[in-house]
Amino acid sequence: MSILSYKISMVQFPLLVLLLCGVLGSPVWAKTHHRTFVIKETPYTRLCQTKNILTVNGEFPGPTIHARKGDTVIVKVCNQAEYNITLHWHGVDQPRNPWSDGPEYVTQCPIQPGANFTYRILFTEEEGTIWWHAHSDWDRATVHGAIVVHPRRGTTFPYPKPYKEIPIILGEWWIANVSQILADALRTGADANLSDAYTINGQPGDLYPCSQEGTFRALVHRGKTYLLRVINAAINNELFFGVAGHRLTVVGTDASYTKPFTTDYIMITPGQTMDLLLEANQEPNNYYMAARSYSSAANLPFDTTTTTAVLEYATDSNSNYSIPSSLPLLPAFDDNDAANRFTAGLRSLASKDHPVDVPTTVDERMIITVSVNVISCPNNSCFGPNGNRLAASLNNVSFENPAIDILEAYYHMIGGIYGDNFPNKPPFYFNFTGDNLPPMLSFTRKATEVKVLEYNTSVEVVFQGTNILAGENHPMHLHGQSFYVVGSGEGNFEEKDILGYNLVDPPYQNTVGLPKSGWTAIRFRTTNPGVWFMHCHLDRHLVWGMDTVFIVKNGKTPEAKLLPPPSDMPPC
């Protein structure tokens, strides 16, 4: 077997190092290619300050993994640090193989300092842009990178092949140590401190102090078409993104092709990826790319800064770098209509070569309320609303991590680790999206409850937003399978809304934005046995408990059964 070798480092306060060695299973793709990433501690300078950050081989963002549809990538992780770590391959279905999915205390115990673990990443249905990131605490703030899954050899894009591809990873930056920011928030029960900047490919851009020299610049040639592979790796913010003077044609999202549609901007939630075609059809000059927050929640503070990069046209002159004259026209921070209009434009390609398989009947329907809540503190001693601790819930259950991972407990039939009573509907009904809701609705309970599903069941989940404490857009992410987004609307979901579902060409995604004061419906089939995490991809909501677990039982044939665990699973 041909080998592609990776060595990757991660550095944080104190030193955290990971070593990844990858093997691509396709001999045609991998050939005989060896590559080593050297382990080193990495200081980074941003916003006039230098600090050590958690990195992968000294890179921020981390290295891109390239594969073809149908390949297998084997990644060995060696943790040479003082903190635990896990990695997740976001958007990879991992058929029958949740052992390599990565969320801590769900499919594995963390990789402890000095220990190793080998992930096996199975690329089956994915084609396009996805990504990988840490799935422990807030480590993914700097531990993330792109995954590009190319079409199988002998096939190609369902659109004219672009001249070149440009990765655009949108991130979020804190001057302070992000691990300490999370620890302080969890200790006090208050919300976490806001980020100090957003980034494009690791750089804040010209609008921040001391950042112009490192601003990311993409060189383009007039008359050529480029594929922007955009990833929102931000921790807590949905983002608007655009390019001054240029329109963008959306051709894919979450490693699935879409019907092309052209737009001045995109709204992309944390966890989502989008493939965009850009025609370099303007006068040769420098043009800003920019991203800034879409903040759907009224009266909640957020990072109001704007990150920039530069689209630079190649010319024959040797003129010095010039600052672009204008930013792209992005919607206002709180423009919910603009965000919803963009999302409504996403449609699956639904072609002969890329068909859809939407479940037209439903075996099991779930209605899940998505809420920000509180948990009471003794003597009102916390720093959240009214002396309580901030929390979050699904169907008023705030998920609590168990002592060992749920996958191990399920596979080895260890009792007492989790309950299997996650409810199919809210505990009680009220005007979920109303204003001035009674304070008693704010409180939730902590538990480790999962939902068990039979193999090959067609499932519909209606995510219902609530305005408890603060209504806002929630990016909901499901591990282990993508899903069809068949419907979305304002207000409270009603049975009549089913009549308006799109069962012809709904977008096929792994992360979907639940609109503020609204609902979103998804459908999928449970053909992937295992233990699969479902959670909000705003990390402050994740650590507050806005998550649960789906356990898909084995089918009857050997090909429909969970794979056995690898021999090096990390212990708790």
Order of alpha helices (4+ residues) and beta strands (2+ residues): beta-alpha-beta-beta-beta-beta-beta-beta-beta-beta-beta-alpha-beta-beta-beta-beta-beta-beta-beta-beta-beta-beta-alpha-beta-beta-beta-alpha-beta-beta-beta-beta-beta-beta-beta-beta-beta-alpha-beta
